[in-house]
Amino acid sequence: MYDNNNIFAKIIRKEIPCDKIFEDDQVLFFNDINPKAKIHILAMPKTEVISFSDFINKSTPEEVDYFFKKIVEIVQKFNLDKTGYRLITNDGNDANQEVAHFHVHILGGENLSGLR
C-alpha cells in the first residue's frame, strides 16, 4: 500500500522544498540532496506508485512513454547524451529502495567508473 507520508509524496505536494529542474502535472525532476555524481537528478511520476513494477502495472502506456521521454529530454538538456549517463532505480528491500515512491536516479557529468 502506498504511504502518502513518504518524503517524495511530501515533495510533490510542496510540503518539503526541492531544487527543482522540471515539473508539470505528471512528473517532477529535481537535484538529489546527497549527490553521488556531479549531476544526480531524481525523476519521478506524480502518481501513487511504489516501485518500477507498480508504475508499469498501474500506469497507461501513454504515462510510461511520457515519463521515459521526459527523462530523455532532461538527459539532453544536461548534454549527458554526449558524454554518457547512468539510470538507476531500486525496487524492493533487497535492492535497498529507501523511499517507497518509484523514482529514477539520473547520474552523469563525470566518469562513473568508481561509482557503485
Beta strands, then each sheet from edge to edge (+ up, - down):
strand 1: 20-23
strand 2: 27-31
strand 3: 39-45
strand 4: 85-88
strand 5: 104-108
sheet 1: 1+ 2- 3+ 5- 4+
end
